[in-house]
Amino acid sequence: MGTDAGAYAFGVSDGELVVEADPADLARYVFTLIEGLAAQARDGATREELRRLVTIAMKAWPAA
């Protein structure tokens, strides 16, 4: 996860993410979302259901 947290840190310094966003927390959030989506897909969620979940998750993403 270190590389991804580093990429998020670059996003903060580049102005793509809000300064208040903690890069390590954002990386954990993304990995948790991916793992949850994988579990949902494994258990039979449709592509449309997964897309709706991503839409909800992106509404929680901190805007720059």
N, C-alpha and C positions, 0 to 999 in steps of 0.2 A: 504494500500500500504506500510505501514511502515515495515511490516515483509519482504516483497519482497525486499525493498530497503536495509534492513539489510542483506539479503542473498547476494545481489550484493556487498555490502560492504565487506562481507566475501570473496567473489570471488576476489575482488581487493587485499585484504590483503593476500590471499592464492596464488596470482600470476596467477589466471585463467583469470583475466580481466586486461586491461591496467590501470595503476595508474591514468591516465588522465580522465578515465571514471568516471562520476559522478553517483553513485549508484541510486540516486533518479531519475535522468534523464533516466537511462537505464530502471528502473521499469516503468516509464511513457511511454517510447517507446514501451515496450512489451505489456502493457495494451492497448495502442492505436492500435497496430497491431492486437491484439486479437479482439478488438471491431470492427475494420475495416473488418477483416476476417469474423466475425459473420454477419455483415451487408451484405457483398458480398454473403455469403452462403444463407442468408435469401432471397436475391434478385435473387437467381438462379445460382450463380457461380458454376461451376463443381469442383469436387475434384482436378482435374488436374490444373485448373485455380488457385485455392487456393494454391496448392503446388508451382506453379510458383511465386506467390506473396511472399510466404515465402522464396523462394530461393533468390529473389531480396532483401528482407529485411535483410536476413542474410549476404549478401554482404556488407551491411552498418554497420554491427555489428563490434565494435572495437576488433581487434585481440590482444591477449596478446603477 
